[in-house]
Amino acid sequence: MGGLDGVVADLRMAEGWSQACPYSNGVPVVAMMPGSAPSGLDHNVVPGQVTRLYLLSYLDNVLAIEVVDIADAGHVDVLTAVVETFAFDG
C-alpha cells in the first residue's frame, strides 16, 4: 500500500465472546493493540464492528492503519478505497 510492504487482516469479535475490560462498562471487548506513551489509547474490537488492519513496514518501524466500520455495514471496501490513495515516502 502506498509503496510500502506489509500485511492486512479483517478483525471481528468471535461469536459468543463475552469478556469485558475494566473500562468497557460490561460491554464485551477484544484488545487489539495496547496504546503506548504518550497517548495510551487502546485499540479494540467491539461487538458488531469490523476493523481492517494494515501493518506496513516503514523505515525501521511498523505503520498501522485502521479502517473501522463500527456497524459492520459493508463500508470497509468503500473506506479502503480512500486508504488506497495514500502514498508514503521511505
N, CA, C and O atoms as a Tinker XYZ file with bonds, in Angstrom:
   360  protein
     1  N      0.842000   -1.177000    0.000000    73     2
     2  CA     0.000000    0.000000    0.000000    64     1     3
     3  C      0.886000    1.240000    0.000000    63     2     4     5
     4  O      1.835000    1.331000    0.779000    81     3
     5  N      0.586000    2.157000   -0.843000    73     3     6
     6  CA     1.315000    3.417000   -0.870000    64     5     7
     7  C      2.802000    3.267000   -1.064000    63     6     8     9
     8  O      3.569000    4.160000   -0.703000    81     7
     9  N      3.229000    2.137000   -1.636000    73     7    10
    10  CA     4.645000    1.889000   -1.837000    64     9    11
    11  C      5.301000    1.144000   -0.686000    63    10    12    13
    12  O      6.502000    0.877000   -0.741000    81    11
    13  N      4.554000    0.801000    0.348000    73    11    14
    14  CA     5.097000    0.068000    1.496000    64    13    15
    15  C      4.631000   -1.381000    1.465000    63    14    16    17
    16  O      3.538000   -1.688000    0.990000    81    15
    17  N      5.488000   -2.273000    1.985000    73    15    18
    18  CA     5.139000   -3.687000    2.096000    64    17    19
    19  C      4.509000   -3.948000    3.457000    63    18    20    21
    20  O      4.814000   -3.259000    4.431000    81    19
    21  N      3.632000   -4.943000    3.524000    73    19    22
    22  CA     3.037000   -5.299000    4.795000    64    21    23
    23  C      1.951000   -6.333000    4.652000    63    22    24    25
    24  O      1.877000   -7.057000    3.660000    81    23
    25  N      1.110000   -6.387000    5.663000    73    23    26
    26  CA     0.005000   -7.346000    5.693000    64    25    27
    27  C     -1.280000   -6.605000    6.039000    63    26    28    29
    28  O     -1.263000   -5.500000    6.580000    81    27
    29  N     -2.404000   -7.257000    5.705000    73    27    30
    30  CA    -3.712000   -6.696000    6.034000    64    29    31
    31  C     -4.597000   -7.828000    6.547000    63    30    32    33
    32  O     -4.537000   -8.954000    6.052000    81    31
    33  N     -5.419000   -7.511000    7.547000    73    31    34
    34  CA    -6.343000   -8.505000    8.099000    64    33    35
    35  C     -7.628000   -7.808000    8.515000    63    34    36    37
    36  O     -7.611000   -6.677000    8.999000    81    35
    37  N     -8.752000   -8.509000    8.316000    73    35    38
    38  CA   -10.045000   -8.031000    8.813000    64    37    39
    39  C    -10.309000   -8.709000   10.152000    63    38    40    41
    40  O    -10.225000   -9.932000   10.263000    81    39
    41  N    -10.625000   -7.917000   11.157000    73    39    42
    42  CA   -10.819000   -8.419000   12.514000    64    41    43
    43  C    -12.252000   -8.200000   12.965000    63    42    44    45
    44  O    -12.801000   -7.109000   12.815000    81    43
    45  N    -12.850000   -9.242000   13.516000    73    43    46
    46  CA   -14.194000   -9.178000   14.100000    64    45    47
    47  C    -14.163000   -9.958000   15.405000    63    46    48    49
    48  O    -13.347000  -10.863000   15.581000    81    47
    49  N    -15.049000   -9.602000   16.307000    73    47    50
    50  CA   -15.157000  -10.325000   17.562000    64    49    51
    51  C    -15.769000  -11.704000   17.288000    63    50    52    53
    52  O    -16.717000  -11.831000   16.513000    81    51
    53  N    -15.214000  -12.726000   17.932000    73    51    54
    54  CA   -15.744000  -14.082000   17.772000    64    53    55
    55  C    -17.139000  -14.178000   18.379000    63    54    56    57
    56  O    -17.429000  -13.582000   19.416000    81    55
    57  N    -17.998000  -14.948000   17.703000    73    55    58
    58  CA   -19.345000  -15.194000   18.246000    64    57    59
    59  C    -19.216000  -15.779000   19.639000    63    58    60    61
    60  O    -18.387000  -16.660000   19.870000    81    59
    61  N    -20.019000  -15.305000   20.559000    73    59    62
    62  CA   -20.024000  -15.832000   21.906000    64    61    63
    63  C    -19.022000  -15.200000   22.850000    63    62    64    65
    64  O    -19.026000  -15.498000   24.044000    81    63
    65  N    -18.153000  -14.319000   22.330000    73    63    66
    66  CA   -17.176000  -13.650000   23.204000    64    65    67
    67  C    -17.924000  -12.769000   24.186000    63    66    68    69
    68  O    -18.807000  -12.011000   23.786000    81    67
    69  N    -17.585000  -12.857000   25.459000    73    67    70
    70  CA   -18.323000  -12.083000   26.466000    64    69    71
    71  C    -17.419000  -11.353000   27.444000    63    70    72    73
    72  O    -17.913000  -10.687000   28.355000    81    71
    73  N    -16.112000  -11.461000   27.277000    73    71    74
    74  CA   -15.193000  -10.837000   28.227000    64    73    75
    75  C    -15.156000   -9.326000   28.022000    63    74    76    77
    76  O    -15.023000   -8.836000   26.901000    81    75
    77  N    -15.275000   -8.608000   29.125000    73    75    78
    78  CA   -15.214000   -7.151000   29.099000    64    77    79
    79  C    -13.867000   -6.689000   29.658000    63    78    80    81
    80  O    -13.118000   -7.477000   30.236000    81    79
    81  N    -13.577000   -5.417000   29.478000    73    79    82
    82  CA   -12.393000   -4.791000   30.063000    64    81    83
    83  C    -12.854000   -3.869000   31.186000    63    82    84    85
    84  O    -14.027000   -3.498000   31.233000    81    83
    85  N    -11.952000   -3.493000   32.091000    73    83    86
    86  CA   -12.339000   -2.620000   33.194000    64    85    87
    87  C    -12.984000   -1.305000   32.754000    63    86    88    89
    88  O    -13.765000   -0.717000   33.503000    81    87
    89  N    -12.664000   -0.843000   31.549000    73    87    90
    90  CA   -13.176000    0.451000   31.086000    64    89    91
    91  C    -14.341000    0.326000   30.112000    63    90    92    93
    92  O    -14.795000    1.339000   29.580000    81    91
    93  N    -14.844000   -0.888000   29.860000    73    91    94
    94  CA   -15.874000   -1.043000   28.836000    64    93    95
    95  C    -17.296000   -1.107000   29.389000    63    94    96    97
    96  O    -18.231000   -1.415000   28.651000    81    95
    97  N    -17.465000   -0.826000   30.658000    73    95    98
    98  CA   -18.801000   -0.810000   31.276000    64    97    99
    99  C    -19.582000   -2.091000   31.018000    63    98   100   101
   100  O    -20.792000   -2.047000   30.794000    81    99
   101  N    -18.898000   -3.229000   31.048000    73    99   102
   102  CA   -19.558000   -4.506000   30.876000    64   101   103
   103  C    -19.761000   -4.942000   29.443000    63   102   104   105
   104  O    -20.192000   -6.069000   29.201000    81   103
   105  N    -19.462000   -4.076000   28.482000    73   103   106
   106  CA   -19.605000   -4.430000   27.058000    64   105   107
   107  C    -18.436000   -5.328000   26.665000    63   106   108   109
   108  O    -17.288000   -5.007000   26.973000    81   107
   109  N    -18.701000   -6.442000   25.993000    73   107   110
   110  CA   -17.602000   -7.297000   25.543000    64   109   111
   111  C    -16.652000   -6.517000   24.638000    63   110   112   113
   112  O    -17.085000   -5.716000   23.810000    81   111
   113  N    -15.356000   -6.760000   24.806000    73   111   114
   114  CA   -14.355000   -6.058000   24.020000    64   113   115
   115  C    -13.128000   -6.964000   23.887000    63   114   116   117
   116  O    -12.781000   -7.699000   24.811000    81   115
   117  N    -12.481000   -6.897000   22.722000    73   115   118
   118  CA   -11.235000   -7.621000   22.499000    64   117   119
   119  C    -10.150000   -6.582000   22.271000    63   118   120   121
   120  O    -10.252000   -5.746000   21.373000    81   119
   121  N     -9.109000   -6.642000   23.094000    73   119   122
   122  CA    -7.981000   -5.728000   22.922000    64   121   123
   123  C     -7.212000   -6.131000   21.670000    63   122   124   125
   124  O     -6.780000   -7.275000   21.531000    81   123
   125  N     -7.049000   -5.174000   20.767000    73   123   126
   126  CA    -6.365000   -5.444000   19.508000    64   125   127
   127  C     -4.908000   -4.987000   19.601000    63   126   128   129
   128  O     -3.990000   -5.748000   19.295000    81   127
   129  N     -4.707000   -3.743000   20.023000    73   127   130
   130  CA    -3.363000   -3.193000   20.207000    64   129   131
   131  C     -3.405000   -2.268000   21.413000    63   130   132   133
   132  O     -4.229000   -1.355000   21.465000    81   131
   133  N     -2.529000   -2.494000   22.377000    73   131   134
   134  CA    -2.483000   -1.567000   23.513000    64   133   135
   135  C     -1.818000   -0.266000   23.091000    63   134   136   137
   136  O     -0.897000   -0.258000   22.274000    81   135
   137  N     -2.292000    0.813000   23.652000    73   135   138
   138  CA    -1.687000    2.105000   23.362000    64   137   139
   139  C     -0.321000    2.223000   24.002000    63   138   140   141
   140  O     -0.007000    1.509000   24.954000    81   139
   141  N      0.477000    3.114000   23.485000    73   139   142
   142  CA     1.797000    3.363000   24.067000    64   141   143
   143  C      1.967000    4.856000   24.287000    63   142   144   145
   144  O      1.313000    5.677000   23.643000    81   143
   145  N      2.842000    5.182000   25.191000    73   143   146
   146  CA     3.064000    6.575000   25.551000    64   145   147
   147  C      3.411000    7.379000   24.302000    63   146   148   149
   148  O      4.105000    6.863000   23.426000    81   147
   149  N      2.969000    8.576000   24.193000    73   147   150
   150  CA     2.314000    9.334000   25.253000    64   149   151
   151  C      0.800000    9.205000   25.297000    63   150   152   153
   152  O      0.186000    9.703000   26.240000    81   151
   153  N      0.165000    8.555000   24.315000    73   151   154
   154  CA    -1.300000    8.576000   24.276000    64   153   155
   155  C     -1.935000    7.539000   25.193000    63   154   156   157
   156  O     -2.865000    7.864000   25.931000    81   155
   157  N     -1.458000    6.307000   25.164000    73   155   158
   158  CA    -2.071000    5.250000   25.949000    64   157   159
   159  C     -3.433000    4.826000   25.428000    63   158   160   161
   160  O     -4.159000    4.130000   26.137000    81   159
   161  N     -3.805000    5.214000   24.226000    73   159   162
   162  CA    -5.091000    4.846000   23.642000    64   161   163
   163  C     -5.068000    3.380000   23.238000    63   162   164   165
   164  O     -4.225000    2.966000   22.441000    81   163
   165  N     -5.999000    2.584000   23.789000    73   163   166
   166  CA    -6.114000    1.185000   23.400000    64   165   167
   167  C     -6.982000    1.074000   22.153000    63   166   168   169
   168  O     -7.972000    1.791000   22.008000    81   167
   169  N     -6.609000    0.186000   21.271000    73   167   170
   170  CA    -7.371000   -0.077000   20.060000    64   169   171
   171  C     -8.077000   -1.409000   20.271000    63   170   172   173
   172  O     -7.429000   -2.424000   20.525000    81   171
   173  N     -9.388000   -1.407000   20.166000    73   171   174
   174  CA   -10.201000   -2.577000   20.493000    64   173   175
   175  C    -11.139000   -2.941000   19.359000    63   174   176   177
   176  O    -11.362000   -2.163000   18.431000    81   175
   177  N    -11.684000   -4.153000   19.461000    73   175   178
   178  CA   -12.776000   -4.594000   18.602000    64   177   179
   179  C    -13.962000   -4.847000   19.515000    63   178   180   181
   180  O    -13.841000   -5.519000   20.539000    81   179
   181  N    -15.116000   -4.299000   19.132000    73   179   182
   182  CA   -16.331000   -4.435000   19.934000    64   181   183
   183  C    -17.387000   -5.178000   19.120000    63   182   184   185
   184  O    -17.224000   -5.351000   17.912000    81   183
   185  N    -18.464000   -5.619000   19.765000    73   183   186
   186  CA   -19.492000   -6.381000   19.045000    64   185   187
   187  C    -20.028000   -5.628000   17.825000    63   186   188   189
   188  O    -20.306000   -4.431000   17.891000    81   187
   189  N    -20.166000   -6.347000   16.717000    73   187   190
   190  CA   -20.764000   -5.783000   15.516000    64   189   191
   191  C    -19.839000   -4.927000   14.682000    63   190   192   193
   192  O    -20.274000   -4.357000   13.681000    81   191
   193  N    -18.585000   -4.819000   15.056000    73   191   194
   194  CA   -17.628000   -3.966000   14.364000    64   193   195
   195  C    -16.687000   -4.818000   13.522000    63   194   196   197
   196  O    -16.404000   -5.964000   13.871000    81   195
   197  N    -16.205000   -4.266000   12.421000    73   195   198
   198  CA   -15.112000   -4.890000   11.673000    64   197   199
   199  C    -14.002000   -3.856000   11.543000    63   198   200   201
   200  O    -14.254000   -2.690000   11.241000    81   199
   201  N    -12.782000   -4.296000   11.774000    73   199   202
   202  CA   -11.607000   -3.437000   11.622000    64   201   203
   203  C    -10.691000   -4.067000   10.591000    63   202   204   205
   204  O    -10.271000   -5.215000   10.739000    81   203
   205  N    -10.383000   -3.315000    9.550000    73   203   206
   206  CA    -9.363000   -3.752000    8.583000    64   205   207
   207  C     -8.061000   -3.119000    9.051000    63   206   208   209
   208  O     -7.924000   -1.896000    9.079000    81   207
   209  N     -7.117000   -3.960000    9.415000    73   207   210
   210  CA    -5.854000   -3.501000    9.992000    64   209   211
   211  C     -4.720000   -3.739000    9.007000    63   210   212   213
   212  O     -4.466000   -4.866000    8.581000    81   211
   213  N     -4.048000   -2.655000    8.656000    73   211   214
   214  CA    -2.858000   -2.717000    7.814000    64   213   215
   215  C     -1.648000   -2.550000    8.714000    63   214   216   217
   216  O     -1.603000   -1.614000    9.513000    81   215
   217  N     -0.669000   -3.432000    8.604000    73   215   218
   218  CA     0.612000   -3.302000    9.304000    64   217   219
   219  C      1.679000   -3.235000    8.222000    63   218   220   221
   220  O      1.945000   -4.215000    7.527000    81   219
   221  N      2.283000   -2.062000    8.094000    73   219   222
   222  CA     3.202000   -1.786000    6.991000    64   221   223
   223  C      4.601000   -1.503000    7.511000    63   222   224   225
   224  O      4.771000   -0.846000    8.538000    81   223
   225  N      5.589000   -1.995000    6.804000    73   223   226
   226  CA     6.983000   -1.725000    7.150000    64   225   227
   227  C      7.322000   -0.309000    6.691000    63   226   228   229
   228  O      7.208000    0.019000    5.510000    81   227
   229  N      7.744000    0.526000    7.650000    73   227   230
   230  CA     8.069000    1.914000    7.324000    64   229   231
   231  C      9.350000    2.302000    8.037000    63   230   232   233
   232  O      9.387000    2.393000    9.264000    81   231
   233  N     10.402000    2.529000    7.259000    73   231   234
   234  CA    11.733000    2.807000    7.794000    64   233   235
   235  C     12.094000    1.668000    8.740000    63   234   236   237
   236  O     12.114000    0.515000    8.309000    81   235
   237  N     12.380000    1.942000   10.011000    73   235   238
   238  CA    12.716000    0.875000   10.958000    64   237   239
   239  C     11.555000    0.580000   11.893000    63   238   240   241
   240  O     11.767000    0.046000   12.981000    81   239
   241  N     10.334000    0.915000   11.495000    73   239   242
   242  CA     9.174000    0.772000   12.362000    64   241   243
   243  C      8.026000    0.094000   11.618000    63   242   244   245
   244  O      8.153000   -0.318000   10.465000    81   243
   245  N      6.917000   -0.001000   12.317000    73   243   246
   246  CA     5.685000   -0.513000   11.725000    64   245   247
   247  C      4.658000    0.606000   11.736000    63   246   248   249
   248  O      4.419000    1.228000   12.771000    81   247
   249  N      4.062000    0.857000   10.601000    73   247   250
   250  CA     2.982000    1.823000   10.481000    64   249   251
   251  C      1.677000    1.046000   10.474000    63   250   252   253
   252  O      1.473000    0.175000    9.629000    81   251
   253  N      0.788000    1.360000   11.419000    73   251   254
   254  CA    -0.517000    0.698000   11.488000    64   253   255
   255  C     -1.583000    1.656000   10.985000    63   254   256   257
   256  O     -1.623000    2.822000   11.377000    81   255
   257  N     -2.445000    1.151000   10.113000    73   255   258
   258  CA    -3.593000    1.912000    9.625000    64   257   259
   259  C     -4.833000    1.084000    9.914000    63   258   260   261
   260  O     -4.910000   -0.084000    9.533000    81   259
   261  N     -5.800000    1.688000   10.583000    73   259   262
   262  CA    -7.054000    1.013000   10.897000    64   261   263
   263  C     -8.186000    1.623000   10.085000    63   262   264   265
   264  O     -8.343000    2.843000   10.036000    81   263
   265  N     -8.973000    0.760000    9.447000    73   263   266
   266  CA   -10.201000    1.170000    8.782000    64   265   267
   267  C    -11.320000    0.493000    9.563000    63   266   268   269
   268  O    -11.395000   -0.735000    9.590000    81   267
   269  N    -12.194000    1.279000   10.202000    73   267   270
   270  CA   -13.187000    0.718000   11.117000    64   269   271
   271  C    -14.599000    1.017000   10.633000    63   270   272   273
   272  O    -14.974000    2.171000   10.423000    81   271
   273  N    -15.366000   -0.045000   10.463000    73   271   274
   274  CA   -16.801000    0.059000   10.181000    64   273   275
   275  C    -17.499000   -0.340000   11.478000    63   274   276   277
   276  O    -17.624000   -1.526000   11.784000    81   275
   277  N    -17.949000    0.648000   12.231000    73   275   278
   278  CA   -18.500000    0.426000   13.559000    64   277   279
   279  C    -19.660000   -0.561000   13.531000    63   278   280   281
   280  O    -19.798000   -1.369000   14.449000    81   279
   281  N    -20.482000   -0.514000   12.513000    73   279   282
   282  CA   -21.671000   -1.370000   12.468000    64   281   283
   283  C    -21.511000   -2.552000   11.513000    63   282   284   285
   284  O    -22.488000   -3.246000   11.233000    81   283
   285  N    -20.294000   -2.796000   11.007000    73   283   286
   286  CA   -20.059000   -3.858000   10.024000    64   285   287
   287  C    -21.148000   -3.830000    8.959000    63   286   288   289
   288  O    -21.763000   -4.845000    8.632000    81   287
   289  N    -21.362000   -2.618000    8.428000    73   287   290
   290  CA   -22.457000   -2.379000    7.488000    64   289   291
   291  C    -22.016000   -2.424000    6.035000    63   290   292   293
   292  O    -22.715000   -1.916000    5.158000    81   291
   293  N    -20.852000   -3.033000    5.771000    73   291   294
   294  CA   -20.399000   -3.152000    4.396000    64   293   295
   295  C    -19.660000   -1.937000    3.879000    63   294   296   297
   296  O    -19.520000   -1.772000    2.667000    81   295
   297  N    -19.180000   -1.076000    4.778000    73   295   298
   298  CA   -18.482000    0.136000    4.357000    64   297   299
   299  C    -16.968000   -0.032000    4.258000    63   298   300   301
   300  O    -16.282000    0.870000    3.777000    81   299
   301  N    -16.440000   -1.165000    4.703000    73   299   302
   302  CA   -14.988000   -1.333000    4.731000    64   301   303
   303  C    -14.377000   -1.172000    3.347000    63   302   304   305
   304  O    -13.335000   -0.530000    3.215000    81   303
   305  N    -14.985000   -1.728000    2.325000    73   303   306
   306  CA   -14.406000   -1.614000    0.984000    64   305   307
   307  C    -14.416000   -0.171000    0.487000    63   306   308   309
   308  O    -13.477000    0.258000   -0.185000    81   307
   309  N    -15.459000    0.575000    0.808000    73   307   310
   310  CA   -15.523000    1.990000    0.415000    64   309   311
   311  C    -14.443000    2.774000    1.147000    63   310   312   313
   312  O    -13.751000    3.593000    0.542000    81   311
   313  N    -14.294000    2.527000    2.447000    73   311   314
   314  CA   -13.264000    3.207000    3.236000    64   313   315
   315  C    -11.871000    2.807000    2.774000    63   314   316   317
   316  O    -10.961000    3.635000    2.755000    81   315
   317  N    -11.702000    1.555000    2.405000    73   315   318
   318  CA   -10.410000    1.075000    1.918000    64   317   319
   319  C    -10.012000    1.788000    0.638000    63   318   320   321
   320  O     -8.826000    2.036000    0.420000    81   319
   321  N    -10.964000    2.123000   -0.209000    73   319   322
   322  CA   -10.649000    2.845000   -1.450000    64   321   323
   323  C     -9.983000    4.177000   -1.142000    63   322   324   325
   324  O     -9.116000    4.626000   -1.891000    81   323
   325  N    -10.380000    4.807000   -0.050000    73   323   326
   326  CA    -9.751000    6.068000    0.365000    64   325   327
   327  C     -8.326000    5.795000    0.838000    63   326   328   329
   328  O     -7.393000    6.492000    0.439000    81   327
   329  N     -8.158000    4.788000    1.681000    73   327   330
   330  CA    -6.832000    4.457000    2.208000    64   329   331
   331  C     -5.872000    4.097000    1.076000    63   330   332   333
   332  O     -4.685000    4.416000    1.145000    81   331
   333  N     -6.370000    3.443000    0.048000    73   331   334
   334  CA    -5.514000    3.032000   -1.060000    64   333   335
   335  C     -4.995000    4.214000   -1.880000    63   334   336   337
   336  O     -4.147000    4.029000   -2.752000    81   335
   337  N     -5.480000    5.403000   -1.619000    73   335   338
   338  CA    -4.940000    6.596000   -2.290000    64   337   339
   339  C     -3.714000    7.146000   -1.550000    63   338   340   341
   340  O     -3.031000    8.030000   -2.067000    81   339
   341  N     -3.429000    6.630000   -0.340000    73   339   342
   342  CA    -2.290000    7.113000    0.441000    64   341   343
   343  C     -0.979000    6.787000   -0.279000    63   342   344   345
   344  O     -0.857000    5.749000   -0.929000    81   343
   345  N     -0.018000    7.676000   -0.156000    73   343   346
   346  CA     1.323000    7.436000   -0.684000    64   345   347
   347  C      2.321000    7.838000    0.397000    63   346   348   349
   348  O      2.143000    8.848000    1.078000    81   347
   349  N      3.372000    7.033000    0.544000    73   347   350
   350  CA     4.370000    7.273000    1.586000    64   349   351
   351  C      5.750000    7.356000    0.965000    63   350   352   353
   352  O      6.059000    6.653000    0.002000    81   351
   353  N      6.573000    8.222000    1.528000    73   351   354
   354  CA     7.978000    8.289000    1.156000    64   353   355
   355  C      8.746000    7.386000    2.118000    63   354   356   357
   356  O      8.404000    7.309000    3.298000    81   355
   357  N      9.738000    6.733000    1.647000    73   355   358
   358  CA    10.538000    5.913000    2.546000    64   357   359
   359  C     10.732000    4.572000    2.017000    63   358   360
   360  O     11.388000    3.746000    2.653000    81   359
